[in-house]
Amino acid sequence: MKELLRTNDAVLLSWLTALLQDSGIEASVLDAHTSIIEGSIGALPRRLVVSEADYEEARRLVEDSGAVSLAATKPERSRPPSAWGWFPGLRRRWS
C-alpha cells in the first residue's frame, strides 16, 4: 500500500474513496479509528492509501478531479526532523 493523501477532511476522504472505487481502484482509509479515539476533533489526519500497482492511476484521477493538488499535500524531507527542530531556542542555550 502506498499513501496517496493525508488530510483531516472526512468529506474529502469519503468523496475520493468513492471516486477511486468507481474507477475500479481499491482504496483504504487508515487512522480513522485513531482519530475517533482522540475525540474526533480532527487533530490527527487520516491517510488514503492504494496499492502500489494502482498508485499512478489513482494519483492521476485525484489530480484530474481538481479536488486537491497532491504535489502540495506531502512535503519531501531528506531526513526526519530532529528534536532540536521543535525547540530552536534550546539549541543555542544548551549547546
Secondary structure, DSSP 8 states (H G I E B T S, - for coil): -EEEEEES-HHHHHHHHHHHHHTT--EEEESHHHHHHTTSSS-S-EEEEE-GGGHHHHHHHHHHHTS--GGGTS---SS---GGGT-HHHHHHH-
